[in-house]
Structures are given as C-alpha cells and as structure tokens.
Amino acid sequence: MDDEVLPLAADVYASVVLTFIERSATKPLTDKELAAIDRARQLFIAGFGAR
C-alpha cells in the first residue's frame, strides 16, 4: 500500500467505525453492519501487510 494512501485509509476506516458506533447508541447494529465492520477491519489490516 502506498505510504501516502495509508493515512487516508486509516481516516476512512475510523470514520466508518465511529459512524456505526454512534448509530448503535440509538439502535443495535445488524449482523450485516457488524459483518461490514469486520470486513473493513480485515481489508485495513491486509493493507498494512501489503507494505
């Protein structure tokens, strides 16, 4: 992964996760949303491994 893209990817990942957390404060997360968070986490971690 390009060193210039990594900070942006981290910001996007954090933003997505925080959005889901804020939403879950009013309504529980669905299995589909939890799966999306897990998939984003896996992709983010894989990006670090590609370096």
Order of alpha helices (4+ residues) and beta strands (2+ residues): alpha-alpha
